[in-house]
Amino acid sequence: MNESQGIVHKVCRMYCDDDAHREDLFQEIILQLWKSYPTYKGESKFSSWMYRVALNVAIQDFRKEKKRKLLFLESFELKEPASIPKNEQRDEQIKALYKAISNLDKIERAIMLLYLDEVANEEIADIVGISQNYVRVKMTRIRTKLANKIKTD
Amino acid sequence: MNIIELKSAWSLLEQEIIGKDSVEKSEIMRSVHSKSKSEIAKIKKGLQMKFFLASISFVFAAGLAIFSYLKPSLNPLDFILSTIESVSFFGIMALSIGVVAYFNFLAYSQIEAIEKSALNLKENLQFFIDAMKKAIAFNIYSDTIIAPVIFTWVYYAYTFSDYPIGTNGRTLLLFMFPFVVGVCSYLFGRFIQQLKFGRYMDRLSGYLKSLQKNEAEL
């Protein structure tokens, strides 16, 4: 579990608005992984199982999405002045990434995360529980959604 | 931001995660042994508390029913109810509380099942929604049972203390009371649950529908 904590952190980054929420979600995912571990039968890759459990916890998170979206952007705005000047470009890129992600719903975020993590289409389909064709359709829709958002901004 | 830019930003974020977010093994173990702060954990805690209180109340009501039967002179409700009435009241209360505890147990079992699931996202959403709906329904049933019993007995005790049961309006009301209070209590319980979880459940159902509908289109 310790070695694979990158997956948990990435899920937390994808779904959380601030440090406190991120810590809470991290703890919830670790707890859920611990409780669900007896159900892991080795039929799929360990990383796939981890993605499944972590994404399920993040999707079931009770907090209201709209409120969180605002907090999400606000928290980033607050952190911005503290960034080191030489990392300005990097921070800008990450900020743009967060802004793009904030336009997606939780399912789209899950597919986006797996895509950005370069998980194979077949594995994404297995984790989400949809066909590979639909994964492709969903990715096209996400791209269109992001492009439309950029146009309107 | 196009998809290539997103990918490059994501790899920057990955570097940041590796640099900043790495958590010590001891910290992870602490998380494993800590208490959950999730909504599910709160619901579970509430159900545990209700089950505990219901169990105590059940023992108390059953004890009072037996006590009133064996020692009529010490019947705690003798100022308003006869011995037979008191025994019936406490007996029915014990039975109702037993049903409440049973419904609570069923709701708790549903929540427990959710916590151990590691299904894919679509199946898990379906499972989660079904289990939450059942848990909410059992919770409403358990909240609905006690109010009609208490209200009907209070009405009976005060209305018929020196008035016989017969073919009249008061007696008709006595039989209507459990039904009316039961329906009101059920509707109120549903309203409260809708207020608490309605939007959340609708949002999850929306996610599930989006996966099912689009899958069917292909």
Boltz contact constraints between the chains, C-beta under 6 A:
constraints:
  - contact:
      token1: [A, 2]
      token2: [B, 25]
      max_distance: 6.0
  - contact:
      token1: [A, 9]
      token2: [B, 17]
      max_distance: 6.0
  - contact:
      token1: [A, 9]
      token2: [B, 21]
      max_distance: 6.0
  - contact:
      token1: [A, 24]
      token2: [B, 37]
      max_distance: 6.0
  - contact:
      token1: [A, 27]
      token2: [B, 31]
      max_distance: 6.0
  - contact:
      token1: [A, 28]
      token2: [B, 38]
      max_distance: 6.0
  - contact:
      token1: [A, 30]
      token2: [B, 28]
      max_distance: 6.0
  - contact:
      token1: [A, 30]
      token2: [B, 31]
      max_distance: 6.0
  - contact:
      token1: [A, 30]
      token2: [B, 32]
      max_distance: 6.0
  - contact:
      token1: [A, 31]
      token2: [B, 36]
      max_distance: 6.0
  - contact:
      token1: [A, 34]
      token2: [B, 32]
      max_distance: 6.0
  - contact:
      token1: [A, 35]
      token2: [B, 115]
      max_distance: 6.0
  - contact:
      token1: [A, 35]
      token2: [B, 116]
      max_distance: 6.0
  - contact:
      token1: [A, 36]
      token2: [B, 118]
      max_distance: 6.0
  - contact:
      token1: [A, 39]
      token2: [B, 118]
      max_distance: 6.0
  - contact:
      token1: [A, 52]
      token2: [B, 118]
      max_distance: 6.0
  - contact:
      token1: [A, 52]
      token2: [B, 120]
      max_distance: 6.0
  - contact:
      token1: [A, 53]
      token2: [B, 118]
      max_distance: 6.0
  - contact:
      token1: [A, 55]
      token2: [B, 121]
      max_distance: 6.0
  - contact:
      token1: [A, 56]
      token2: [B, 124]
      max_distance: 6.0
  - contact:
      token1: [A, 62]
      token2: [B, 39]
      max_distance: 6.0
  - contact:
      token1: [A, 90]
      token2: [B, 12]
      max_distance: 6.0
  - contact:
      token1: [A, 93]
      token2: [B, 9]
      max_distance: 6.0
  - contact:
      token1: [A, 93]
      token2: [B, 12]
      max_distance: 6.0
  - contact:
      token1: [A, 94]
      token2: [B, 9]
      max_distance: 6.0
  - contact:
      token1: [A, 94]
      token2: [B, 12]
      max_distance: 6.0
  - contact:
      token1: [A, 94]
      token2: [B, 13]
      max_distance: 6.0
  - contact:
      token1: [A, 96]
      token2: [B, 1]
      max_distance: 6.0
  - contact:
      token1: [A, 97]
      token2: [B, 9]
      max_distance: 6.0
  - contact:
      token1: [A, 100]
      token2: [B, 1]
      max_distance: 6.0
  - contact:
      token1: [A, 107]
      token2: [B, 207]
      max_distance: 6.0
  - contact:
      token1: [A, 116]
      token2: [B, 10]
      max_distance: 6.0
  - contact:
      token1: [A, 127]
      token2: [B, 120]
      max_distance: 6.0
  - contact:
      token1: [A, 128]
      token2: [B, 121]
      max_distance: 6.0
  - contact:
      token1: [A, 129]
      token2: [B, 120]
      max_distance: 6.0
  - contact:
      token1: [A, 129]
      token2: [B, 121]
      max_distance: 6.0
  - contact:
      token1: [A, 129]
      token2: [B, 122]
      max_distance: 6.0
  - contact:
      token1: [A, 129]
      token2: [B, 123]
      max_distance: 6.0
  - contact:
      token1: [A, 130]
      token2: [B, 211]
      max_distance: 6.0
  - contact:
      token1: [A, 130]
      token2: [B, 215]
      max_distance: 6.0
  - contact:
      token1: [A, 133]
      token2: [B, 218]
      max_distance: 6.0
  - contact:
      token1: [A, 134]
      token2: [B, 214]
      max_distance: 6.0
  - contact:
      token1: [A, 134]
      token2: [B, 215]
      max_distance: 6.0
  - contact:
      token1: [A, 134]
      token2: [B, 218]
      max_distance: 6.0
  - contact:
      token1: [A, 143]
      token2: [B, 3]
      max_distance: 6.0
